[in-house]
Amino acid sequence: MELRFTPEENTFRKEVRHFFRTAIPEEIRTKVSEGRKLEREDYVTSQRILNDKGWAAPHWPLEYGGQDWTPVQRYIFMEELMQAAVPLPLQFNCFMVGPVIATFGNQQQKDRFLPRIRSLDDWWCQGFSEPGAGSDLASLKTRAIREGDHYIVNGQKTWTTLGQYANWMFCLARTDTTVKKQAGISFLLIDMGTPGITVRPIITIDGRHEVNEVFLDNVKVPVENLVGEENKGWDYAKFLLANERTGIARIGMSKERIARIKRLAKATPAGGGSMWDDLDFRSRLVATEIELKALEITQMRVVAAQATRDPTKPDPASSILKIKGSELQQATTELLLELAGPQALPAERPDTGHNDLESLFAWADTAAPVYFNHRKVSIYGGSNEIQHNVIAKAILGL
């Protein structure tokens, strides 16, 4: 089954495809494609190129730097960006806190923060998960007690992705303990340079420093940094997480990886031929590609429905995209790991300049780290088990 786009949409696709492949430095795109670590400056360079074009946050309202694109154009933009292996505009800035401030923040917050969020002059991190509150996020225990024109915040956040780079955090904190747990949470914007904040690294199974623990000890947060109404933070968090779950599907990224696996399989020796000649491997790759096409069609249905939905209300269909999208990302990394075989082992290989096998498998050293790192995709943004509960309640009415 083929998805069909209008001539205007296909022209738009050609425009963004050309831009991504010519304006974003090739060395950055190669890092993304091969699963190598991006440095802080890689993110900044890429996002500022997009921002100069007006494309760092095209889904935002027009008055805050967005583009007057249709939902289909936004879909094409993200698909082409990922297939070109361009770093996503920083998720925490452009897809999480930015839309929350643009939708629920006051005018002063919009004027102060939104331009710097787009340009990555401010780097934001997410203060949601806690040691005892992950998928059951409403059980969070971080407290914010109002004293005059400040909140005093105490607590601990964990799995704070790229928090080592951040100078701001958007944080959920409990401001009322006398009501049911979802009803007593507020959404605060916290300057990471405030006294009392400690960031401690967590080294993950792939050997990288990507996530952190953040400790807040009597941190003073101005009341003016409260987004929306006090004790309404859970509503804003649901809005944010629905955006995150839709993005986690990352169909374009899986398409790019499948195309890469095909190229590598044809060049990887196996038996008397190549891995592409292995019918079992190829059948599993094709099955994954078919499932990805089905997910793409599902996402297009969601995109088509966006025109008539209230943008402030979470779309439960995002849970479907999150579940299947994360499973397919994991499936592609597993195929890539199988393709690398023993060459994926984290062993130091001397570069003699004459080792044909070494040259052939120069890409393989990232296969295992990428595979292990992607185990998290079915957990963050609300675990897939929790998403099944959302679907059962909000879609099936069970």
Buried (B, 14 or more C-beta within 10 A) or exposed (E): EEEEBEEEBEEBBEEBBEBBBEBBEEEBBEBBBBBBEBEEEBBBBBBBBBBEEEBBBBBBBEEBBBBEBBBBBBBBBBBBBBBBBBBBBBBBBBBBBBBBBBBBBEEEBBEBBBBBBBBBEBBBBBBBBBEEBBBEBBEBBBBBBBEEEBBBBBBBBBBBBBBBBBEBBBBBBBBBEEEEBBBBBBBBBBBBEBEEBEBEBEEBEBEEEBBBBBBBEEBBBBBEBBBBEBBBBBBBBBBBBBBBBBBBBBBBBBBBBBEBBBEBBEEBEBEEEBBBEBEEBBEBBEEBBEBBBEBBEBBBEBBEEBEEEEEEEBBBBBBBBBBBBBBBBBBBBBBBBBBBBEBBEEEEBEEEEEEEEBEBBEBBBBBBBBBBBBBBBBBBBBBBEBBEBBBEEBEEEE
